[in-house]
């Protein structure tokens, strides 16, 4: 199955359906506590944690907890020292991609702020 708009391929129909919403702008999943709407039910669930304060992803090495699994994964690197994001211009490496992006501005001279 693939998107006729961009020819992106998907093995599961619901992945294709969710992707097609990026082209149509359809957002059928509404938050019942504010006016936000989402194209994907998962994004709604994650958003609702803002209202509930739920943080189901707990670090097993300290007392921090997170609303999204990706934030826990990123946090765990502070304990392991793992730095998977490497600068192609120099020898520096970072534990988070956004830190690499900020660093790369040294090489490009970009000053977005």
C-alpha positions as CSV (number, residue, x, y, z in Angstrom):
1,X,0.0,0.0,0.0
2,X,1.3,3.4,-0.8
3,X,0.3,7.1,-0.8
4,X,-0.6,8.3,-4.3
5,X,0.3,11.9,-3.2
6,X,4.0,11.1,-2.4
7,X,4.5,7.4,-3.2
8,X,5.5,6.5,0.4
9,X,4.9,2.8,1.1
10,X,3.3,1.2,4.1
11,X,2.9,-2.4,5.2
12,X,-0.1,-1.8,7.4
13,X,-3.3,-0.1,6.2
14,X,-3.8,2.0,9.4
15,X,-0.2,3.4,8.9
16,X,-1.2,4.5,5.4
17,X,-4.5,6.0,6.6
18,X,-2.6,8.0,9.3
19,X,-0.1,9.1,6.7
20,X,-2.8,10.3,4.3
21,X,-4.0,12.7,6.9
22,X,-0.7,14.6,6.6
23,X,-1.8,15.4,3.0
24,X,-5.5,16.1,3.8
25,X,-5.0,17.9,7.1
26,X,-7.8,15.8,8.7
27,X,-7.6,15.7,12.5
28,X,-10.4,13.5,13.7
29,X,-9.1,13.0,17.3
30,X,-10.2,15.8,19.6
31,X,-9.0,16.6,23.1
32,X,-12.0,16.8,25.4
33,X,-10.2,19.3,27.6
34,X,-9.0,21.9,25.1
35,X,-9.4,22.8,21.5
36,X,-6.5,20.7,20.1
37,X,-7.1,18.1,17.4
38,X,-4.8,15.4,16.2
39,X,-4.4,13.3,13.0
40,X,-3.5,10.2,15.1
41,X,-5.0,8.7,18.2
42,X,-1.5,8.1,19.7
43,X,-0.7,11.8,19.5
44,X,-4.0,12.6,21.3
45,X,-3.1,10.1,24.1
46,X,0.4,11.7,24.5
47,X,-1.2,15.2,24.5
48,X,-3.8,14.3,27.2
49,X,-0.9,13.6,29.5
50,X,-0.3,17.3,29.7
51,X,-3.7,17.7,31.3
52,X,-3.5,14.6,33.6
53,X,0.2,14.9,34.5
54,X,0.6,11.2,33.8
55,X,4.2,10.1,33.4
56,X,4.2,6.4,32.8
57,X,7.8,6.1,31.6
58,X,10.0,5.9,34.8
59,X,13.8,5.8,34.9
60,X,15.1,2.8,36.8
61,X,18.2,4.6,37.8
62,X,16.8,7.8,39.4
63,X,13.4,9.2,40.3
64,X,12.6,10.9,37.0
65,X,9.5,10.0,35.0
66,X,8.4,11.1,31.5
67,X,5.2,11.3,29.5
68,X,6.8,9.9,26.4
69,X,9.0,6.9,25.9
70,X,11.3,8.8,23.6
71,X,12.1,11.3,26.4
72,X,13.0,8.4,28.8
73,X,15.3,6.9,26.1
74,X,17.0,10.3,25.7
75,X,17.3,10.7,29.5
76,X,18.8,7.2,30.0
77,X,21.8,8.4,28.0
78,X,22.7,10.8,30.8
79,X,23.3,7.7,33.0
80,X,25.2,5.7,30.3
81,X,27.1,8.5,28.8
82,X,26.1,7.3,25.3
83,X,26.6,9.9,22.6
84,X,25.0,8.6,19.4
85,X,24.8,11.9,17.5
86,X,28.2,12.7,15.9
87,X,29.2,15.9,14.2
88,X,30.4,15.2,10.6
89,X,32.7,18.3,10.8
90,X,34.6,17.6,13.9
91,X,35.1,15.0,16.7
92,X,32.2,16.1,18.9
93,X,29.4,13.8,19.8
94,X,26.1,14.4,21.7
95,X,23.5,12.4,23.5
96,X,20.6,14.3,22.0
97,X,20.0,15.2,18.3
98,X,18.9,18.8,19.2
99,X,22.3,19.4,20.9
100,X,24.0,18.3,17.7
101,X,21.9,20.6,15.6
102,X,22.7,23.5,17.9
103,X,26.4,22.6,17.7
104,X,26.5,22.4,13.9
105,X,25.6,26.1,13.8
106,X,29.2,26.8,14.8
107,X,30.3,25.3,11.5
108,X,27.6,26.9,9.3
109,X,27.6,30.3,11.0
110,X,23.8,30.1,11.2
111,X,22.3,32.5,13.9
112,X,18.6,31.8,14.1
113,X,18.0,33.8,17.2
